Amino acid sequence: MELSIAASVPANVRAVMQALERAEHRGYLVGGCLRDLLLGKVPHDFDLTTDATPAEMVEIFSDFRVIPTGLKHGTLTVLSDGQPVEVTTHRVDGEYRDSRRPESVCFTRRLADDLSRRDFTVNAMAWSEATGLVDLFGGQEDLRRGVIRAVGDPVARFTEDALRILRAFRFAAQLDFEIEESTLLGARDTREGLTRISAERVFSEITRLLTSTAAVRGINALFAAQCEKQVFSDTVLCLEGIEALQALPANAALRLAFLLREQSADAAEKLCRRLRASNAFTDEVTGVLRALGEGLPDDLYAARRFVSTFWQSWQGALTLRRAMGDDIEQTQLLCKRVAKNGTAIAIRALAVSGKELQDATGVRPDQTGVLLSRLQDLCWQEPSRNKKSVLMELASEICQREKGFL
């Protein structure tokens, strides 16, 4: 294992560690990058912890370009061969008062002090080529067993930083690990701390959970710890047949829509706004739910109407329908056909505009949209009608035949 870690450390990271060694300090791989290396995965980024103080680091890395990412908290980003490596001084956190960040940090020369403040055993190991693997809390064994376990007392860890509760669920989902019983109970007992975490951070953790390879495990753990109200408020998620969620594409909006499929689009929008989701994400969730509420098209006319009305959402809705056990093969063929051949005509694609209709027929401005929708429906029935002369004639007939347009 030691040899495989050493062989897996990129040259740019090794250069940072060697700079610390030359200055008679030590740099250790720590956190997620080391966890991933031990699991045989390629880390997305590399973090180091060191016994060098921030002032000493500035001097040690004088030959590198550095970014003082969080110097007062002991963190420098060192650009080595153009790639960022985050280096942080060993530290001990002060008192937590907001369930999120310590009021102060104290720097220390002791690696053990730094590892003791971390969240979970699988993230509380350190490695350097000189010392090998430092594992004070059984993280390597927990990796082998597939377990998420808090460092020390779970209640203390979650009371310090309530976001760790959501991180536990997310790691369970990302790694497909089980949350150890006392850690899960600690999350349950401290769950009210989640109400003090910003909505943006909650949303970030939930979307990362939802797109994970074992998302169902993470969602089930969240409910087992009774944290659903703190995360989703009064919005009720549907867990029936939740195993089908794993077969969906790793799209957070689509998977959330699956869990909200028994809720109205308005209720889903309210939840997304509460979580500070982007407009695009919110529109995707609500669009899929609205499309999901429609019957499955069974002929070309219905398919044109469906695809045009739910242009951004129809594919996601059909994907959910399949996950729910519906036979959507014929519907999908119809919808793909009308989407490809352009016969799912949108109002903006009609051969006449509202202004042209007003000038030619005298239709009232407040009824122009209604008339355009009628013409659109006629074009869904027969796409060849989408010609200006034909539409003008049809519009005139409608206005003359029916009251209220003029």
Backbone torsions as a table, in degrees:
resi	resn	phi	psi	omega
1	MET	NA	-43.0	-179.0
2	GLU	-60.1	-43.4	-178.8
3	LEU	-65.5	-38.3	-178.4
4	SER	-68.2	-35.1	175.9
5	ILE	-64.5	-49.7	-178.4
6	ALA	-57.5	-41.0	-178.2
7	ALA	-71.8	-19.7	-176.0
8	SER	-93.6	-7.0	-178.6
9	VAL	-79.5	120.1	-179.1
10	PRO	-61.9	155.9	-177.2
11	ALA	-60.4	-36.5	-177.8
12	ASN	-68.0	-34.0	177.0
13	VAL	-73.4	-40.6	178.3
14	ARG	-60.6	-36.8	179.9
15	ALA	-62.7	-37.8	178.2
16	VAL	-67.7	-42.8	179.6
17	MET	-64.5	-38.1	-179.8
18	GLN	-69.5	-33.9	176.9
19	ALA	-62.5	-40.0	176.8
20	LEU	-66.2	-41.3	179.5
21	GLU	-62.2	-41.3	-179.2
22	ARG	-63.0	-29.2	179.1
23	ALA	-90.2	13.6	178.6
24	GLU	63.2	35.5	171.9
25	HIS	-121.9	176.0	-177.1
26	ARG	-127.9	134.2	174.0
27	GLY	-115.0	132.2	-177.1
28	TYR	-118.8	136.8	164.8
29	LEU	-65.6	140.7	-175.4
30	VAL	-151.5	159.8	173.0
31	GLY	74.2	-143.3	-172.6
32	GLY	-62.8	-34.2	-178.3
33	CYS	-66.2	-42.1	178.3
34	LEU	-68.1	-42.0	176.9
35	ARG	-55.9	-45.6	-179.0
36	ASP	-66.0	-40.5	178.0
37	LEU	-61.5	-41.2	178.7
38	LEU	-65.9	-27.0	177.6
39	LEU	-87.9	0.9	-179.5
40	GLY	78.8	19.5	179.7
41	LYS	-102.4	162.2	176.7
42	VAL	-93.6	117.7	-179.6
43	PRO	-65.4	150.0	175.6
44	HIS	-77.3	-32.1	178.4
45	ASP	-152.6	170.5	-175.5
46	PHE	-125.1	131.8	176.7
47	ASP	-118.4	141.0	175.8
48	LEU	-122.3	151.4	167.1
49	THR	-119.6	149.3	-173.4
50	THR	-144.6	157.0	174.8
51	ASP	-85.1	-3.2	176.8
52	ALA	-75.7	139.4	177.3
53	THR	-74.1	165.8	177.0
54	PRO	-55.7	-43.2	179.7
55	ALA	-63.8	-40.2	178.4
56	GLU	-66.4	-37.7	179.1
57	MET	-62.9	-41.8	179.4
58	VAL	-56.5	-41.7	179.6
59	GLU	-72.2	-43.0	-178.2
60	ILE	-61.7	-37.9	-175.4
61	PHE	-100.3	27.9	-179.2
62	SER	-63.6	-23.8	179.0
63	ASP	-87.5	-2.6	178.2
64	PHE	-108.7	159.6	167.6
65	ARG	-82.3	128.1	-178.3
66	VAL	-124.2	151.0	176.1
67	ILE	-120.9	120.0	-178.3
68	PRO	-74.3	68.9	-173.1
69	THR	-51.2	-49.1	-180.0
70	GLY	-153.4	61.9	-170.3
71	LEU	-59.4	-36.4	-178.3
72	LYS	-68.7	-20.0	174.6
73	HIS	-100.6	9.0	174.0
74	GLY	88.0	17.0	-175.1
75	THR	-113.6	130.3	172.2
76	LEU	-122.8	142.2	169.6
77	THR	-101.2	117.4	-178.5
78	VAL	-100.7	125.8	176.9
79	LEU	-91.0	110.4	-179.1
80	SER	-116.9	117.7	-174.7
81	ASP	54.9	35.6	177.2
82	GLY	80.7	-3.3	-177.5
83	GLN	-106.2	138.3	-177.7
84	PRO	-77.8	135.3	172.3
85	VAL	-128.6	119.5	-178.1
86	GLU	-87.7	126.6	-178.5
87	VAL	-122.3	128.1	-176.7
88	THR	-129.1	135.4	176.2
89	THR	-64.9	140.1	172.6
90	HIS	-49.3	137.1	-177.8
91	ARG	-146.9	161.6	173.9
92	VAL	-121.1	128.8	-177.8
93	ASP	-79.7	143.6	174.1
94	GLY	-81.3	-159.7	-176.7
95	GLU	-69.1	140.1	174.0
96	TYR	-97.3	128.9	179.9
97	ARG	-120.7	-11.8	-176.4
98	ASP	-121.6	17.1	-179.3
99	SER	60.4	24.2	-178.9
100	ARG	-144.4	-56.3	-174.2
101	ARG	-126.0	146.0	176.6
102	PRO	-71.3	149.3	177.4
103	GLU	-66.5	-27.6	-179.3
104	SER	-156.0	164.9	173.0
105	VAL	-130.7	146.5	175.8
106	CYS	-119.1	133.7	179.3
107	PHE	-82.3	149.0	-176.9
108	THR	-143.0	155.4	176.3
109	ARG	-89.5	-8.4	-173.2
110	ARG	-94.1	118.9	177.1
111	LEU	-59.6	-39.2	-177.7
112	ALA	-59.1	-37.5	178.4
113	ASP	-61.8	-41.8	-178.2
114	ASP	-67.5	-44.2	-178.4
115	LEU	-67.1	-30.8	-177.5
116	SER	-66.6	-21.3	-176.0
117	ARG	-91.3	-2.8	-174.0
118	ARG	-80.6	168.0	-168.5
119	ASP	-76.9	-58.1	-172.4
120	PHE	-126.1	152.2	-174.7
121	THR	-58.3	-35.1	-178.3
122	VAL	-70.3	-14.6	177.4
123	ASN	-106.9	4.2	-172.8
124	ALA	-112.7	34.1	174.8
125	MET	-111.0	161.6	178.8
126	ALA	-140.8	154.4	-179.9
127	TRP	-147.8	136.5	165.9
128	SER	-138.3	158.5	-177.5
129	GLU	-64.8	-32.0	-177.3
130	ALA	-75.0	-38.5	-174.7
131	THR	-100.5	-17.6	-173.6
132	GLY	76.3	-157.7	-176.7
133	LEU	-81.4	129.0	174.7
134	VAL	-107.8	113.3	-175.2
135	ASP	-133.4	92.9	-173.8
136	LEU	-87.6	-15.3	-170.6
137	PHE	-125.1	14.8	177.3
138	GLY	78.4	27.2	-178.5
139	GLY	-64.5	-37.3	-179.2
140	GLN	-66.1	-40.0	177.1
141	GLU	-66.2	-37.8	177.5
142	ASP	-66.6	-34.4	173.9
143	LEU	-63.2	-43.5	-179.0
144	ARG	-63.6	-39.1	-177.7
145	ARG	-83.8	-13.8	-177.9
146	GLY	73.8	51.5	-173.6
147	VAL	-128.6	136.9	170.0
148	ILE	-99.4	117.1	-177.5
149	ARG	-135.2	134.0	-179.3
150	ALA	-67.2	149.6	172.1
151	VAL	-75.8	120.2	179.5
152	GLY	70.6	-139.0	-176.0
153	ASP	-80.4	116.1	-178.1
154	PRO	-58.1	-40.9	-179.2
155	VAL	-61.1	-42.3	178.3
156	ALA	-63.9	-43.9	-178.9
157	ARG	-63.2	-43.1	-177.1
158	PHE	-77.1	-27.7	175.7
159	THR	-69.0	-37.8	176.6
160	GLU	-60.4	-48.0	-174.7
161	ASP	-144.6	102.2	-176.1
162	ALA	-67.0	-21.5	178.2
163	LEU	-61.8	-23.9	177.8
164	ARG	-60.2	-26.6	177.1
165	ILE	-60.8	-49.2	179.4
166	LEU	-68.1	-33.4	176.8
167	ARG	-63.7	-35.8	177.0
168	ALA	-61.1	-45.8	178.9
169	PHE	-64.7	-40.5	-178.9
170	ARG	-66.8	-42.3	178.0
171	PHE	-64.7	-37.8	176.2
172	ALA	-58.6	-39.8	-179.5
173	ALA	-74.0	-41.8	-178.0
174	GLN	-69.9	-40.6	-174.4
175	LEU	-96.1	-9.8	-173.6
176	ASP	59.6	47.1	-179.8
177	PHE	-107.9	157.5	174.3
178	GLU	-91.2	141.4	175.4
179	ILE	-85.5	123.8	-178.8
180	GLU	-58.0	146.2	-168.2
181	GLU	-57.1	-48.3	-177.3
182	SER	-67.8	-29.4	176.6
183	THR	-69.0	-41.6	177.9
184	LEU	-65.1	-41.1	178.1
185	LEU	-66.3	-37.2	176.5
186	GLY	-63.0	-38.5	176.5
187	ALA	-63.4	-43.0	178.9
188	ARG	-61.9	-43.6	-174.7
189	ASP	-72.8	-18.8	-178.1
190	THR	-114.6	14.0	-171.0
191	ARG	-62.0	-24.8	179.9
192	GLU	-62.8	-22.6	176.7
193	GLY	-61.5	-22.8	179.1
194	LEU	-63.3	-25.6	-179.0
195	THR	-68.9	-14.5	179.0
196	ARG	-98.8	2.1	177.2
197	ILE	-89.6	139.7	-178.1
198	SER	-61.6	146.0	-179.4
199	ALA	-59.1	-35.9	-179.4
200	GLU	-62.1	-40.8	179.9
201	ARG	-71.0	-38.5	176.0
202	VAL	-60.8	-45.7	-179.5
203	PHE	-61.5	-42.6	179.9
204	SER	-59.7	-45.8	-179.4
205	GLU	-66.6	-41.4	-177.8
206	ILE	-66.6	-40.8	179.8
207	THR	-68.1	-35.3	176.8
208	ARG	-68.2	-36.7	175.5
209	LEU	-62.8	-48.3	-174.9
210	LEU	-62.8	-29.0	-178.3
211	THR	-93.2	5.5	-178.7
212	SER	-79.0	161.4	-176.3
213	THR	-68.0	-25.8	178.5
214	ALA	-121.6	49.3	-176.6
215	ALA	-56.8	-36.3	-178.5
216	VAL	-61.2	-38.8	178.9
217	ARG	-62.9	-42.0	-180.0
218	GLY	-65.3	-43.3	178.7
219	ILE	-64.1	-44.0	179.4
220	ASN	-62.2	-37.5	178.4
221	ALA	-66.3	-39.6	178.5
222	LEU	-59.2	-42.8	179.5
223	PHE	-73.8	-34.7	178.0
224	ALA	-62.8	-32.6	177.6
225	ALA	-87.1	4.0	176.1
226	GLN	59.0	39.0	-178.6
227	CYS	-100.0	6.2	-173.2
228	GLU	-64.2	-37.3	-178.4
229	LYS	-68.4	-38.9	179.9
230	GLN	-67.9	-26.7	-178.3
231	VAL	-94.9	-46.6	-172.7
232	PHE	-107.9	4.9	179.4
233	SER	56.1	-131.2	-176.1
234	ASP	-89.3	1.3	179.9
235	THR	-74.9	125.7	-176.2
236	VAL	-94.4	125.1	176.7
237	LEU	-90.5	147.0	178.2
238	CYS	-95.3	113.0	-179.6
239	LEU	-97.9	-3.4	178.6
240	GLU	-64.2	130.1	-179.1
241	GLY	64.1	29.8	-174.4
242	ILE	-62.5	-22.5	-179.7
243	GLU	-58.2	-27.1	-179.7
244	ALA	-66.4	-22.0	179.7
245	LEU	-57.8	-35.0	-175.7
246	GLN	-66.7	-22.3	-179.8
247	ALA	-83.5	-10.7	179.7
248	LEU	-75.7	156.3	173.4
249	PRO	-56.6	152.2	-177.7
250	ALA	-76.0	64.9	-179.0
251	ASN	-118.9	116.3	-173.4
252	ALA	-61.8	-40.7	-178.8
253	ALA	-65.5	-43.1	-179.4
254	LEU	-65.9	-42.1	-179.6
255	ARG	-69.6	-35.5	175.7
256	LEU	-66.7	-40.1	177.2
257	ALA	-60.0	-37.5	177.0
258	PHE	-60.5	-43.2	-179.7
259	LEU	-71.4	-22.6	-179.1
260	LEU	-101.6	14.7	-169.4
261	ARG	-65.1	-17.2	176.3
262	GLU	-95.4	3.0	177.6
263	GLN	-99.9	158.2	174.9
264	SER	-74.6	160.7	176.5
265	ALA	-62.1	-34.5	178.9
266	ASP	-65.1	-40.9	178.3
267	ALA	-65.8	-39.1	178.2
268	ALA	-65.1	-40.0	178.7
269	GLU	-63.6	-40.6	178.8
270	LYS	-60.2	-42.4	178.3
271	LEU	-64.7	-45.8	-179.5
272	CYS	-61.4	-39.7	177.9
273	ARG	-65.8	-39.5	179.8
274	ARG	-63.7	-34.7	179.5
275	LEU	-84.3	2.0	-179.9
276	ARG	60.9	35.5	176.0
277	ALA	-68.3	155.5	178.3
278	SER	-67.5	161.3	176.9
279	ASN	-60.7	-40.2	-178.6
280	ALA	-63.5	-43.5	178.9
281	PHE	-63.9	-46.1	-180.0
282	THR	-60.4	-44.5	-179.9
283	ASP	-63.4	-36.1	179.7
284	GLU	-66.6	-45.0	179.7
285	VAL	-63.0	-51.2	-176.1
286	THR	-68.9	-35.0	178.4
287	GLY	-63.1	-43.7	178.4
288	VAL	-63.1	-42.1	-179.0
289	LEU	-66.1	-38.8	177.9
290	ARG	-65.1	-41.9	178.7
291	ALA	-66.9	-34.1	180.0
292	LEU	-65.0	-27.1	-179.4
293	GLY	-77.8	-8.9	178.9
294	GLU	-87.3	154.0	173.6
295	GLY	-68.3	158.1	178.8
296	LEU	-74.5	124.7	178.2
297	PRO	-59.7	138.4	179.9
298	ASP	-125.0	6.8	173.1
299	ASP	-148.8	174.1	-174.2
300	LEU	-64.2	-39.6	179.6
301	TYR	-60.7	-50.7	-178.9
302	ALA	-63.0	-35.9	179.0
303	ALA	-65.9	-41.6	178.2
304	ARG	-62.6	-43.5	179.8
305	ARG	-62.6	-44.6	-177.3
306	PHE	-65.9	-49.0	-177.2
307	VAL	-65.7	-41.9	-179.5
308	SER	-67.3	-42.5	-178.2
309	THR	-68.0	-36.3	-176.3
310	PHE	-120.5	49.5	-172.9
311	TRP	-53.8	-42.0	-177.4
312	GLN	-83.6	-11.2	-167.8
313	SER	-124.5	-10.8	-170.6
314	TRP	-64.0	-36.0	-178.7
315	GLN	-68.1	-41.3	177.0
316	GLY	-63.3	-40.0	179.6
317	ALA	-63.6	-41.2	178.9
318	LEU	-68.4	-34.6	176.6
319	THR	-62.3	-41.8	176.8
320	LEU	-66.6	-39.1	178.7
321	ARG	-58.8	-41.8	178.8
322	ARG	-64.0	-43.0	179.7
323	ALA	-62.4	-29.6	179.8
324	MET	-82.9	-0.9	175.2
325	GLY	99.8	2.5	179.4
326	ASP	-76.4	148.2	174.2
327	ASP	-86.5	106.2	-174.1
328	ILE	-113.1	10.7	-173.5
329	GLU	-60.5	-49.2	-178.7
330	GLN	-65.4	-42.8	178.4
331	THR	-60.7	-42.8	-178.6
332	GLN	-64.2	-39.9	177.6
333	LEU	-62.4	-43.7	179.4
334	LEU	-62.9	-45.1	-176.0
335	CYS	-68.0	-41.5	177.8
336	LYS	-63.8	-36.0	-179.9
337	ARG	-64.5	-48.4	-176.1
338	VAL	-74.3	-27.5	176.5
339	ALA	-69.4	-36.9	-177.2
340	LYS	-75.7	-40.5	-175.3
341	ASN	-87.8	0.0	173.7
342	GLY	78.2	14.0	-178.5
343	THR	-89.2	-4.0	172.2
344	ALA	-83.8	72.1	-165.9
345	ILE	-72.8	124.9	175.9
346	ALA	-83.7	158.3	-179.5
347	ILE	-57.6	-40.5	-179.1
348	ARG	-66.4	-15.4	-180.0
349	ALA	-96.1	2.2	176.2
350	LEU	-66.3	151.3	-175.6
351	ALA	-76.1	-2.5	176.5
352	VAL	-129.5	153.3	177.3
353	SER	-104.6	167.3	177.1
354	GLY	-61.3	-39.4	-179.9
355	LYS	-63.6	-41.3	179.3
356	GLU	-64.7	-38.6	178.0
357	LEU	-65.5	-41.8	178.7
358	GLN	-61.7	-43.1	-178.7
359	ASP	-67.3	-38.4	-173.4
360	ALA	-85.9	-34.4	-173.5
361	THR	-112.3	-16.7	-176.7
362	GLY	78.0	15.9	179.8
363	VAL	-59.9	140.4	-178.9
364	ARG	-66.5	145.1	179.8
365	PRO	-54.4	-39.2	-177.5
366	ASP	-74.3	-9.8	177.9
367	GLN	-108.9	0.1	-176.8
368	THR	-63.8	-43.2	179.1
369	GLY	-62.6	-38.0	178.3
370	VAL	-63.8	-43.1	180.0
371	LEU	-65.0	-41.8	178.1
372	LEU	-61.2	-40.0	178.9
373	SER	-64.7	-37.9	177.0
374	ARG	-63.5	-42.9	178.9
375	LEU	-66.1	-38.7	177.5
376	GLN	-60.0	-45.0	-179.8
377	ASP	-61.9	-39.1	177.9
378	LEU	-64.3	-34.1	177.8
379	CYS	-74.0	-31.2	174.3
380	TRP	-65.2	-36.5	178.5
381	GLN	-68.4	-40.5	-179.0
382	GLU	-143.9	95.0	-174.6
383	PRO	-57.4	-25.4	-179.4
384	SER	-66.3	-12.4	178.4
385	ARG	-72.7	-11.1	-174.7
386	ASN	-78.7	65.0	173.4
387	LYS	-130.4	145.3	-173.4
388	LYS	-57.3	-47.3	-176.1
389	SER	-63.2	-41.1	-179.2
390	VAL	-67.2	-44.1	-178.2
391	LEU	-67.4	-37.9	177.3
392	MET	-62.4	-41.3	179.7
393	GLU	-65.9	-44.3	179.0
394	LEU	-63.6	-39.6	-179.9
395	ALA	-64.8	-41.9	179.3
396	SER	-62.8	-41.7	179.3
397	GLU	-63.0	-42.2	-179.6
398	ILE	-63.8	-45.6	-177.9
399	CYS	-64.7	-37.6	-179.8
400	GLN	-74.2	-33.1	-174.3
401	ARG	-82.3	-33.3	-171.7
402	GLU	-115.3	139.2	179.4
403	LYS	-77.8	154.0	172.3
404	GLY	103.2	-16.6	-178.8
405	PHE	-84.1	-29.6	-175.3
406	LEU	-105.4	NA	NA
